[in-house]
Amino acid sequence: MKKVKEQRQENNNKKRDKKKKEEKEKTKGQVVIPYVQGLSEAVDRVMCKHGVAVAMKPHMTLRRLLVHPKDKNETCKNCDSVFIGETGRLFGTRLEEHMKEIKELPNERKYTRSERKTSERTMHRSATTDHHTQLNHIIDWEGANIRSLTRRQDRCGRPYG
C-alpha cells in the first residue's frame, strides 16, 4: 500500500514539475521589481498566472549605502548659465569627458538659418555641450567645481552625500 502511494506521489510530482517547466517556457516577458516582504510574493503569484516572469532585486544595496554622488558645477563665460550635474565618478574624469566632447565638434560655427535649426535639434550627451554648440558660448572649465557635499535633501527628498 505504501509503495503504491509513494509511486502516485512521485508521478504527481513529476506531472507538477512538468507543468511548471511548460509554464516557464510560455512566459510572455519578464519584470524586475524591488523586493518588499509580503507584497513582492503576492505580485509574483499574480504575474505568474498571466505568464509574466518576475525577478526581485533588493531595494537597499551596498552601492547605495556606500557611494555618495557629487554635485558638479560648471558655468558659461558668455552668459549667466550654470550647469549643475550629479556624478558618482571622479570629478576630473567627468570634466575631461565634457571637454573632449566639445573639442571633437567641428570648429567652424557659421550657420545658415536651416543649419542653425538643425543644430538646435541635435542632442548631445550633456547640456553643457548643447549650450556650447547652439549658442557658440565658451564654458569656464577653470571655474568648474564640486558643490558642497553636506548632508541635505534635494527637491525629490533623496539624501545626498
TORLUMVO-388064 format. One record per atom (N, C-alpha, C, O): residue in one letter; x, y, z. Coordinates in steps of 0.02 Angstrom, whole numbers, plus 50000, padded with zeros to 5 digits. Layout:
// TORLUMVO-388064
res:A, east:X, north:Y, up:Z
...
//
This chain:
// TORLUMVO-388064
res:M, east:50040, north:49941, up:50000
res:M, east:50000, north:50000, up:50000
res:M, east:50043, north:50063, up:50000
res:M, east:50030, north:50110, up:49963
res:K, east:50094, north:50064, up:50041
res:K, east:50137, north:50122, up:50046
res:K, east:50174, north:50134, up:49981
res:K, east:50184, north:50191, up:49960
res:K, east:50196, north:50080, up:49949
res:K, east:50233, north:50087, up:49887
res:K, east:50189, north:50117, up:49833
res:K, east:50212, north:50157, up:49792
res:V, east:50126, north:50098, up:49832
res:V, east:50080, north:50124, up:49782
res:V, east:50070, north:50199, up:49793
res:V, east:50069, north:50238, up:49745
res:K, east:50061, north:50219, up:49856
res:K, east:50053, north:50289, up:49872
res:K, east:50115, north:50330, up:49854
res:K, east:50110, north:50385, up:49827
res:E, east:50172, north:50301, up:49868
res:E, east:50235, north:50336, up:49851
res:E, east:50242, north:50344, up:49776
res:E, east:50264, north:50396, up:49752
res:Q, east:50224, north:50292, up:49738
res:Q, east:50228, north:50296, up:49665
res:Q, east:50180, north:50349, up:49638
res:Q, east:50197, north:50387, up:49593
res:R, east:50119, north:50350, up:49666
res:R, east:50071, north:50401, up:49645
res:R, east:50097, north:50471, up:49660
res:R, east:50091, north:50517, up:49618
res:Q, east:50125, north:50479, up:49718
res:Q, east:50153, north:50545, up:49737
res:Q, east:50210, north:50565, up:49691
res:Q, east:50214, north:50623, up:49670
res:E, east:50253, north:50518, up:49674
res:E, east:50307, north:50532, up:49628
res:E, east:50281, north:50552, up:49560
res:E, east:50305, north:50600, up:49529
res:N, east:50230, north:50516, up:49536
res:N, east:50200, north:50533, up:49471
res:N, east:50169, north:50602, up:49473
res:N, east:50176, north:50641, up:49425
res:N, east:50134, north:50617, up:49527
res:N, east:50103, north:50684, up:49534
res:N, east:50156, north:50739, up:49536
res:N, east:50148, north:50791, up:49504
res:N, east:50211, north:50726, up:49572
res:N, east:50266, north:50775, up:49575
res:N, east:50297, north:50785, up:49506
res:N, east:50312, north:50842, up:49487
res:K, east:50306, north:50731, up:49468
res:K, east:50334, north:50736, up:49401
res:K, east:50288, north:50776, up:49356
res:K, east:50311, north:50819, up:49318
res:K, east:50222, north:50763, up:49361
res:K, east:50174, north:50800, up:49320
res:K, east:50175, north:50874, up:49338
res:K, east:50173, north:50917, up:49294
res:R, east:50177, north:50888, up:49404
res:R, east:50178, north:50958, up:49427
res:R, east:50242, north:50993, up:49403
res:R, east:50238, north:51050, up:49381
res:D, east:50299, north:50959, up:49408
res:D, east:50362, north:50988, up:49384
res:D, east:50360, north:51001, up:49309
res:D, east:50385, north:51051, up:49285
res:K, east:50330, north:50954, up:49273
res:K, east:50324, north:50961, up:49200
res:K, east:50281, north:51021, up:49183
res:K, east:50297, north:51060, up:49138
res:K, east:50224, north:51030, up:49220
res:K, east:50180, north:51087, up:49208
res:K, east:50217, north:51153, up:49223
res:K, east:50211, north:51201, up:49184
res:K, east:50254, north:51155, up:49278
res:K, east:50292, north:51216, up:49295
res:K, east:50343, north:51232, up:49241
res:K, east:50352, north:51290, up:49223
res:K, east:50376, north:51180, up:49216
res:K, east:50426, north:51191, up:49164
res:K, east:50393, north:51218, up:49101
res:K, east:50420, north:51263, up:49068
res:E, east:50335, north:51190, up:49083
res:E, east:50299, north:51214, up:49024
res:E, east:50276, north:51286, up:49033
res:E, east:50280, north:51326, up:48986
res:E, east:50253, north:51303, up:49094
res:E, east:50231, north:51371, up:49108
res:E, east:50289, north:51420, up:49102
res:E, east:50281, north:51475, up:49076
res:K, east:50348, north:51400, up:49126
res:K, east:50406, north:51444, up:49121
res:K, east:50425, north:51456, up:49048
res:K, east:50447, north:51511, up:49030
res:E, east:50417, north:51405, up:49006
res:E, east:50432, north:51413, up:48936
res:E, east:50382, north:51457, up:48900
res:E, east:50398, north:51485, up:48848
res:K, east:50322, north:51463, up:48927
res:K, east:50269, north:51502, up:48895
res:K, east:50266, north:51574, up:48921
res:K, east:50217, north:51609, up:48907
res:T, east:50315, north:51598, up:48957
res:T, east:50312, north:51665, up:48985
res:T, east:50308, north:51718, up:48930
res:T, east:50340, north:51711, up:48878
res:K, east:50270, north:51770, up:48944
res:K, east:50261, north:51825, up:48897
res:K, east:50315, north:51878, up:48903
res:K, east:50324, north:51919, up:48858
res:G, east:50350, north:51877, up:48957
res:G, east:50402, north:51927, up:48968
res:G, east:50428, north:51921, up:49039
res:G, east:50411, north:51875, up:49076
res:Q, east:50468, north:51970, up:49058
res:Q, east:50496, north:51970, up:49125
res:Q, east:50493, north:52040, up:49154
res:Q, east:50503, north:52089, up:49118
res:V, east:50480, north:52044, up:49218
res:V, east:50476, north:52108, up:49254
res:V, east:50524, north:52104, up:49313
res:V, east:50528, north:52053, up:49347
res:V, east:50560, north:52159, up:49325
res:V, east:50604, north:52163, up:49383
res:V, east:50573, north:52213, up:49431
res:V, east:50561, north:52270, up:49413
res:I, east:50560, north:52191, up:49493
res:I, east:50529, north:52234, up:49543
res:I, east:50572, north:52235, up:49606
res:I, east:50608, north:52187, up:49619
res:P, east:50568, north:52290, up:49644
res:P, east:50605, north:52290, up:49708
res:P, east:50572, north:52242, up:49757
res:P, east:50511, north:52235, up:49758
res:Y, east:50612, north:52210, up:49798
res:Y, east:50585, north:52161, up:49846
res:Y, east:50558, north:52197, up:49907
res:Y, east:50593, north:52234, up:49941
res:V, east:50494, north:52186, up:49920
res:V, east:50461, north:52210, up:49981
res:V, east:50427, north:52150, up:50011
res:V, east:50383, north:52119, up:49980
res:Q, east:50447, north:52132, up:50071
res:Q, east:50422, north:52071, up:50103
res:Q, east:50346, north:52072, up:50106
res:Q, east:50315, north:52121, up:50128
res:G, east:50316, north:52017, up:50085
res:G, east:50243, north:52010, up:50087
res:G, east:50211, north:52034, up:50022
res:G, east:50168, north:51999, up:49995
res:L, east:50230, north:52091, up:49997
res:L, east:50200, north:52119, up:49937
res:L, east:50229, north:52088, up:49873
res:L, east:50191, north:52071, up:49828
res:S, east:50294, north:52080, up:49871
res:S, east:50326, north:52054, up:49810
res:S, east:50304, north:51983, up:49794
res:S, east:50295, north:51966, up:49736
res:E, east:50294, north:51942, up:49845
res:E, east:50272, north:51874, up:49834
res:E, east:50202, north:51873, up:49804
res:E, east:50188, north:51833, up:49759
res:A, east:50158, north:51917, up:49828
res:A, east:50090, north:51921, up:49801
res:A, east:50090, north:51943, up:49728
res:A, east:50055, north:51916, up:49686
res:V, east:50131, north:51993, up:49713
res:V, east:50137, north:52017, up:49644
res:V, east:50164, north:51961, up:49600
res:V, east:50141, north:51952, up:49543
res:D, east:50212, north:51923, up:49625
res:D, east:50241, north:51867, up:49588
res:D, east:50187, north:51816, up:49570
res:D, east:50185, north:51792, up:49513
res:R, east:50144, north:51798, up:49619
res:R, east:50092, north:51749, up:49606
res:R, east:50043, north:51773, up:49552
res:R, east:50024, north:51735, up:49507
res:V, east:50024, north:51837, up:49556
res:V, east:49977, north:51865, up:49507
res:V, east:50009, north:51866, up:49437
res:V, east:49977, north:51847, up:49388
res:M, east:50071, north:51888, up:49434
res:M, east:50105, north:51893, up:49370
res:M, east:50115, north:51824, up:49339
res:M, east:50109, north:51816, up:49278
res:C, east:50130, north:51773, up:49379
res:C, east:50140, north:51705, up:49354
res:C, east:50076, north:51678, up:49322
res:C, east:50078, north:51643, up:49272
res:K, east:50019, north:51695, up:49352
res:K, east:49955, north:51674, up:49323
res:K, east:49945, north:51702, up:49253
res:K, east:49911, north:51671, up:49212
res:H, east:49974, north:51760, up:49240
res:H, east:49968, north:51792, up:49175
res:H, east:50028, north:51779, up:49129
res:H, east:50034, north:51809, up:49076
res:G, east:50071, north:51734, up:49150
res:G, east:50127, north:51714, up:49107
res:G, east:50186, north:51763, up:49106
res:G, east:50225, north:51763, up:49059
res:V, east:50192, north:51804, up:49158
res:V, east:50247, north:51852, up:49161
res:V, east:50295, north:51831, up:49216
res:V, east:50275, north:51823, up:49274
res:A, east:50358, north:51821, up:49198
res:A, east:50409, north:51802, up:49247
res:A, east:50428, north:51863, up:49288
res:A, east:50433, north:51918, up:49262
res:V, east:50439, north:51853, up:49352
res:V, east:50456, north:51908, up:49397
res:V, east:50524, north:51895, up:49429
res:V, east:50537, north:51841, up:49455
res:A, east:50567, north:51945, up:49425
res:A, east:50632, north:51942, up:49460
res:A, east:50630, north:51997, up:49513
res:A, east:50606, north:52052, up:49500
res:M, east:50656, north:51983, up:49571
res:M, east:50656, north:52032, up:49625
res:M, east:50727, north:52053, up:49641
res:M, east:50773, north:52012, up:49642
res:K, east:50736, north:52118, up:49654
res:K, east:50801, north:52143, up:49671
res:K, east:50796, north:52180, up:49738
res:K, east:50743, north:52206, up:49755
res:P, east:50849, north:52182, up:49776
res:P, east:50846, north:52216, up:49840
res:P, east:50840, north:52291, up:49832
res:P, east:50869, north:52320, up:49786
res:H, east:50802, north:52322, up:49876
res:H, east:50794, north:52394, up:49874
res:H, east:50858, north:52430, up:49896
res:H, east:50880, north:52477, up:49864
res:M, east:50886, north:52407, up:49950
res:M, east:50948, north:52436, up:49975
res:M, east:51007, north:52391, up:49956
res:M, east:51007, north:52332, up:49971
res:T, east:51056, north:52420, up:49924
res:T, east:51116, north:52383, up:49905
res:T, east:51176, north:52415, up:49938
res:T, east:51172, north:52471, up:49963
res:L, east:51232, north:52380, up:49939
res:L, east:51293, north:52408, up:49968
res:L, east:51313, north:52471, up:49930
res:L, east:51336, north:52520, up:49960
res:R, east:51305, north:52470, up:49864
res:R, east:51323, north:52528, up:49823
res:R, east:51283, north:52589, up:49845
res:R, east:51310, north:52644, up:49852
res:R, east:51218, north:52579, up:49856
res:R, east:51176, north:52634, up:49876
res:R, east:51195, north:52661, up:49946
res:R, east:51190, north:52721, up:49959
res:L, east:51217, north:52616, up:49988
res:L, east:51236, north:52636, up:50056
res:L, east:51304, north:52671, up:50058
res:L, east:51314, north:52717, up:50098
res:L, east:51351, north:52649, up:50015
res:L, east:51419, north:52673, up:50020
res:L, east:51438, north:52729, up:49971
res:L, east:51481, north:52770, up:49987
res:V, east:51408, north:52730, up:49912
res:V, east:51427, north:52778, up:49861
res:V, east:51382, north:52840, up:49866
res:V, east:51321, north:52835, up:49862
res:H, east:51413, north:52897, up:49873
res:H, east:51376, north:52960, up:49877
res:H, east:51396, north:53003, up:49817
res:H, east:51454, north:53022, up:49810
res:P, east:51347, north:53018, up:49775
res:P, east:51363, north:53056, up:49715
res:P, east:51385, north:53127, up:49731
res:P, east:51370, north:53155, up:49784
res:K, east:51422, north:53157, up:49683
res:K, east:51447, north:53225, up:49691
res:K, east:51407, north:53271, up:49646
res:K, east:51389, north:53252, up:49590
res:D, east:51393, north:53332, up:49669
res:D, east:51362, north:53383, up:49627
res:D, east:51417, north:53423, up:49595
res:D, east:51460, north:53450, up:49629
res:K, east:51417, north:53426, up:49528
res:K, east:51468, north:53465, up:49493
res:K, east:51435, north:53529, up:49467
res:K, east:51375, north:53530, up:49452
res:N, east:51475, north:53581, up:49462
res:N, east:51451, north:53647, up:49445
res:N, east:51494, north:53676, up:49390
res:N, east:51554, north:53686, up:49400
res:E, east:51465, north:53691, up:49331
res:E, east:51501, north:53721, up:49275
res:E, east:51465, north:53784, up:49254
res:E, east:51403, north:53786, up:49254
res:T, east:51502, north:53837, up:49236
res:T, east:51470, north:53900, up:49216
res:T, east:51492, north:53919, up:49146
res:T, east:51542, north:53894, up:49120
res:C, east:51453, north:53964, up:49116
res:C, east:51467, north:53989, up:49049
res:C, east:51502, north:54056, up:49055
res:C, east:51483, north:54097, up:49097
res:K, east:51553, north:54069, up:49014
res:K, east:51589, north:54133, up:49015
res:K, east:51550, north:54188, up:48980
res:K, east:51561, north:54247, up:48994
res:N, east:51504, north:54171, up:48935
res:N, east:51469, north:54220, up:48896
res:N, east:51402, north:54242, up:48925
res:N, east:51377, north:54296, up:48908
res:C, east:51373, north:54201, up:48967
res:C, east:51308, north:54219, up:48996
res:C, east:51305, north:54193, up:49068
res:C, east:51355, north:54170, up:49095
res:D, east:51248, north:54198, up:49099
res:D, east:51241, north:54179, up:49169
res:D, east:51220, north:54106, up:49179
res:D, east:51201, north:54086, up:49234
res:S, east:51225, north:54066, up:49126
res:S, east:51204, north:53996, up:49132
res:S, east:51250, north:53957, up:49178
res:S, east:51311, north:53964, up:49175
res:V, east:51219, north:53916, up:49220
res:V, east:51256, north:53872, up:49265
res:V, east:51232, north:53801, up:49253
res:V, east:51171, north:53789, up:49250
res:F, east:51277, north:53754, up:49245
res:F, east:51260, north:53685, up:49232
res:F, east:51277, north:53644, up:49294
res:F, east:51336, north:53639, up:49312
res:I, east:51226, north:53616, up:49326
res:I, east:51236, north:53577, up:49386
res:I, east:51219, north:53505, up:49369
res:I, east:51164, north:53491, up:49345
res:G, east:51265, north:53460, up:49382
res:G, east:51254, north:53389, up:49368
res:G, east:51274, north:53347, up:49427
res:G, east:51304, north:53371, up:49475
res:E, east:51256, north:53284, up:49423
res:E, east:51272, north:53238, up:49477
res:E, east:51311, north:53180, up:49448
res:E, east:51291, north:53151, up:49397
res:T, east:51366, north:53163, up:49478
res:T, east:51406, north:53106, up:49455
res:T, east:51433, north:53067, up:49514
res:T, east:51449, north:53095, up:49566
res:G, east:51437, north:53001, up:49505
res:G, east:51465, north:52959, up:49556
res:G, east:51539, north:52945, up:49542
res:G, east:51574, north:52914, up:49582
res:R, east:51562, north:52969, up:49484
res:R, east:51631, north:52957, up:49465
res:R, east:51675, north:53016, up:49486
res:R, east:51650, north:53064, up:49515
res:L, east:51740, north:53010, up:49471
res:L, east:51786, north:53064, up:49489
res:L, east:51768, north:53127, up:49451
res:L, east:51752, north:53124, up:49391
res:F, east:51770, north:53185, up:49484
res:F, east:51751, north:53248, up:49454
res:F, east:51795, north:53264, up:49394
res:F, east:51769, north:53285, up:49342
res:G, east:51860, north:53254, up:49400
res:G, east:51906, north:53269, up:49345
res:G, east:51893, north:53227, up:49284
res:G, east:51898, north:53251, up:49227
res:T, east:51875, north:53164, up:49294
res:T, east:51860, north:53119, up:49238
res:T, east:51799, north:53144, up:49200
res:T, east:51800, north:53146, up:49139
res:R, east:51746, north:53162, up:49237
res:R, east:51685, north:53185, up:49204
res:R, east:51697, north:53252, up:49168
res:R, east:51671, north:53262, up:49113
res:L, east:51736, north:53296, up:49198
res:L, east:51752, north:53360, up:49167
res:L, east:51791, north:53350, up:49102
res:L, east:51777, north:53383, up:49052
res:E, east:51839, north:53304, up:49103
res:E, east:51877, north:53289, up:49042
res:E, east:51832, north:53261, up:48987
res:E, east:51843, north:53276, up:48928
res:E, east:51782, north:53222, up:49005
res:E, east:51735, north:53196, up:48955
res:E, east:51696, north:53252, up:48922
res:E, east:51686, north:53253, up:48861
res:H, east:51673, north:53301, up:48962
res:H, east:51638, north:53359, up:48935
res:H, east:51683, north:53397, up:48886
res:H, east:51663, north:53414, up:48830
res:M, east:51745, north:53410, up:48907
res:M, east:51792, north:53448, up:48866
res:M, east:51808, north:53410, up:48801
res:M, east:51811, north:53441, up:48748
res:K, east:51817, north:53345, up:48806
res:K, east:51833, north:53304, up:48747
res:K, east:51775, north:53306, up:48697
res:K, east:51786, north:53311, up:48637
res:E, east:51714, north:53301, up:48722
res:E, east:51655, north:53302, up:48678
res:E, east:51651, north:53368, up:48640
res:E, east:51634, north:53369, up:48581
res:I, east:51666, north:53423, up:48673
res:I, east:51664, north:53489, up:48640
res:I, east:51721, north:53496, up:48591
res:I, east:51712, north:53524, up:48537
res:K, east:51781, north:53471, up:48608
res:K, east:51838, north:53476, up:48563
res:K, east:51828, north:53435, up:48499
res:K, east:51854, north:53454, up:48447
res:E, east:51791, north:53380, up:48503
res:E, east:51779, north:53338, up:48445
res:E, east:51729, north:53368, up:48396
res:E, east:51722, north:53342, up:48340
res:L, east:51695, north:53421, up:48415
res:L, east:51647, north:53453, up:48370
res:L, east:51684, north:53493, up:48317
res:L, east:51741, north:53515, up:48328
res:P, east:51652, north:53504, up:48258
res:P, east:51685, north:53546, up:48207
res:P, east:51695, north:53617, up:48233
res:P, east:51652, north:53645, up:48267
res:N, east:51752, north:53648, up:48215
res:N, east:51769, north:53714, up:48241
res:N, east:51728, north:53770, up:48208
res:N, east:51712, north:53820, up:48242
res:E, east:51712, north:53763, up:48146
res:E, east:51676, north:53816, up:48109
res:E, east:51603, north:53817, up:48130
res:E, east:51569, north:53766, up:48124
res:R, east:51577, north:53874, up:48154
res:R, east:51509, north:53879, up:48177
res:R, east:51471, north:53935, up:48143
res:R, east:51430, north:53969, up:48175
res:K, east:51482, north:53948, up:48080
res:K, east:51445, north:53999, up:48044
res:K, east:51387, north:53964, up:48010
res:K, east:51396, north:53930, up:47959
res:Y, east:51327, north:53972, up:48039
res:Y, east:51269, north:53935, up:48016
res:Y, east:51226, north:53976, up:47969
res:Y, east:51223, north:54037, up:47973
res:T, east:51194, north:53941, up:47923
res:T, east:51137, north:53971, up:47887
res:T, east:51077, north:53959, up:47933
res:T, east:51084, north:53924, up:47984
res:R, east:51020, north:53988, up:47917
res:R, east:50962, north:53979, up:47960
res:R, east:50942, north:53906, up:47968
res:R, east:50929, north:53883, up:48023
res:S, east:50942, north:53869, up:47913
res:S, east:50922, north:53799, up:47917
res:S, east:50973, north:53757, up:47956
res:S, east:50954, north:53711, up:47992
res:E, east:51037, north:53773, up:47948
res:E, east:51089, north:53736, up:47986
res:E, east:51083, north:53750, up:48061
res:E, east:51094, north:53705, up:48102
res:R, east:51066, north:53812, up:48079
res:R, east:51058, north:53829, up:48149
res:R, east:50999, north:53790, up:48179
res:R, east:51005, north:53763, up:48234
res:K, east:50944, north:53787, up:48142
res:K, east:50886, north:53749, up:48167
res:K, east:50903, north:53675, up:48175
res:K, east:50882, north:53644, up:48223
res:T, east:50941, north:53648, up:48127
res:T, east:50962, north:53578, up:48132
res:T, east:51006, north:53568, up:48193
res:T, east:50999, north:53518, up:48228
res:S, east:51052, north:53614, up:48205
res:S, east:51097, north:53607, up:48262
res:S, east:51059, north:53613, up:48328
res:S, east:51078, north:53581, up:48377
res:E, east:51006, north:53652, up:48329
res:E, east:50966, north:53659, up:48391
res:E, east:50928, north:53595, up:48406
res:E, east:50913, north:53580, up:48464
res:R, east:50911, north:53556, up:48354
res:R, east:50876, north:53493, up:48365
res:R, east:50923, north:53436, up:48382
res:R, east:50901, north:53384, up:48407
res:T, east:50987, north:53445, up:48370
res:T, east:51036, north:53392, up:48384
res:T, east:51049, north:53390, up:48460
res:T, east:51066, north:53441, up:48490
res:M, east:51040, north:53332, up:48489
res:M, east:51052, north:53324, up:48561
res:M, east:51119, north:53289, up:48571
res:M, east:51134, north:53239, up:48540
res:H, east:51159, north:53318, up:48616
res:H, east:51224, north:53288, up:48632
res:H, east:51217, north:53252, up:48699
res:H, east:51163, north:53247, up:48728
res:R, east:51273, north:53226, up:48723
res:R, east:51272, north:53187, up:48786
res:R, east:51262, north:53231, up:48847
res:R, east:51244, north:53206, up:48900
res:S, east:51274, north:53296, up:48842
res:S, east:51266, north:53339, up:48901
res:S, east:51237, north:53407, up:48881
res:S, east:51244, north:53429, up:48824
res:A, east:51206, north:53439, up:48929
res:A, east:51177, north:53505, up:48918
res:A, east:51232, north:53556, up:48907
res:A, east:51222, north:53606, up:48872
res:T, east:51291, north:53545, up:48936
res:T, east:51347, north:53590, up:48926
res:T, east:51367, north:53592, up:48852
res:T, east:51378, north:53645, up:48825
res:T, east:51371, north:53534, up:48821
res:T, east:51389, north:53530, up:48750
res:T, east:51334, north:53561, up:48707
res:T, east:51349, north:53596, up:48658
res:D, east:51272, north:53549, up:48724
res:D, east:51216, north:53579, up:48686
res:D, east:51221, north:53655, up:48689
res:D, east:51212, north:53689, up:48638
res:H, east:51233, north:53683, up:48748
res:H, east:51239, north:53755, up:48757
res:H, east:51296, north:53783, up:48714
res:H, east:51289, north:53834, up:48681
res:H, east:51352, north:53749, up:48716
res:H, east:51411, north:53771, up:48678
res:H, east:51397, north:53770, up:48602
res:H, east:51414, north:53818, up:48568
res:T, east:51366, north:53717, up:48577
res:T, east:51355, north:53712, up:48505
res:T, east:51300, north:53757, up:48480
res:T, east:51306, north:53788, up:48427
res:Q, east:51246, north:53763, up:48518
res:Q, east:51189, north:53802, up:48494
res:Q, east:51201, north:53877, up:48498
res:Q, east:51179, north:53914, up:48454
res:L, east:51235, north:53899, up:48551
res:L, east:51245, north:53971, up:48561
res:L, east:51316, north:53994, up:48547
res:L, east:51330, north:54054, up:48549
res:N, east:51360, north:53947, up:48532
res:N, east:51430, north:53962, up:48520
res:N, east:51463, north:53998, up:48579
res:N, east:51503, north:54043, up:48571
res:H, east:51444, north:53977, up:48639
res:H, east:51471, north:54006, up:48700
res:H, east:51530, north:53964, up:48725
res:H, east:51539, north:53907, up:48705
res:I, east:51570, north:53994, up:48768
res:I, east:51629, north:53960, up:48796
res:I, east:51615, north:53942, up:48869
res:I, east:51591, north:53983, up:48908
res:I, east:51630, north:53880, up:48886
res:I, east:51620, north:53856, up:48955
res:I, east:51682, north:53871, up:48996
res:I, east:51738, north:53863, up:48972
res:D, east:51671, north:53894, up:49058
res:D, east:51726, north:53910, up:49104
res:D, east:51749, north:53846, up:49138
res:D, east:51725, north:53829, up:49192
res:W, east:51796, north:53811, up:49107
res:W, east:51820, north:53747, up:49135
res:W, east:51861, north:53758, up:49198
res:W, east:51858, north:53716, up:49243
res:E, east:51898, north:53813, up:49202
res:E, east:51939, north:53825, up:49261
res:E, east:51895, north:53840, up:49322
res:E, east:51915, north:53826, up:49379
res:G, east:51837, north:53868, up:49311
res:G, east:51792, north:53885, up:49366
res:G, east:51746, north:53828, up:49387
res:G, east:51708, north:53835, up:49435
res:A, east:51750, north:53772, up:49352
res:A, east:51708, north:53715, up:49369
res:A, east:51729, north:53687, up:49437
res:A, east:51789, north:53683, up:49452
res:N, east:51681, north:53668, up:49477
res:N, east:51697, north:53642, up:49544
res:N, east:51645, north:53594, up:49568
res:N, east:51593, north:53583, up:49536
res:I, east:51658, north:53565, up:49626
res:I, east:51611, north:53521, up:49659
res:I, east:51573, north:53562, up:49710
res:I, east:51604, north:53597, up:49751
res:R, east:51507, north:53559, up:49708
res:R, east:51467, north:53596, up:49756
res:R, east:51473, north:53563, up:49825
res:R, east:51498, north:53507, up:49830
res:S, east:51452, north:53598, up:49876
res:S, east:51459, north:53573, up:49944
res:S, east:51425, north:53505, up:49951
res:S, east:51370, north:53495, up:49925
res:L, east:51457, north:53460, up:49987
res:L, east:51432, north:53393, up:49994
res:L, east:51404, north:53380, up:50064
res:L, east:51411, north:53326, up:50092
res:T, east:51371, north:53430, up:50093
res:T, east:51341, north:53421, up:50158
res:T, east:51279, north:53377, up:50151
res:T, east:51249, north:53375, up:50098
res:R, east:51261, north:53344, up:50205
res:R, east:51200, north:53303, up:50203
res:R, east:51140, north:53349, up:50200
res:R, east:51129, north:53391, up:50244
res:R, east:51102, north:53341, up:50147
res:R, east:51042, north:53381, up:50139
res:R, east:50993, north:53342, up:50095
res:R, east:51009, north:53287, up:50073
res:Q, east:50935, north:53370, up:50084
res:Q, east:50885, north:53339, up:50042
res:Q, east:50880, north:53377, up:49977
res:Q, east:50880, north:53439, up:49978
res:D, east:50876, north:53343, up:49921
res:D, east:50864, north:53378, up:49858
res:D, east:50789, north:53387, up:49851
res:D, east:50751, north:53370, up:49896
res:R, east:50767, north:53414, up:49794
res:R, east:50696, north:53429, up:49784
res:R, east:50652, north:53367, up:49788
res:R, east:50594, north:53372, up:49806
res:C, east:50679, north:53309, up:49771
res:C, east:50639, north:53247, up:49771
res:C, east:50640, north:53213, up:49839
res:C, east:50607, north:53162, up:49849
res:G, east:50677, north:53240, up:49886
res:G, east:50680, north:53211, up:49953
res:G, east:50733, north:53157, up:49962
res:G, east:50735, north:53124, up:50014
res:R, east:50776, north:53148, up:49912
res:R, east:50829, north:53097, up:49919
res:R, east:50888, north:53128, up:49955
res:R, east:50907, north:53184, up:49940
res:P, east:50917, north:53092, up:50003
res:P, east:50975, north:53119, up:50038
res:P, east:51037, north:53118, up:49994
res:P, east:51048, north:53071, up:49957
res:Y, east:51076, north:53170, up:49998
res:Y, east:51140, north:53175, up:49962
res:Y, east:51197, north:53164, up:50011
res:Y, east:51190, north:53174, up:50071
res:G, east:51253, north:53144, up:49983
res:G, east:51317, north:53141, up:50015
res:G, east:51318, north:53134, up:50087
res:G, east:51371, north:53131, up:50118
//
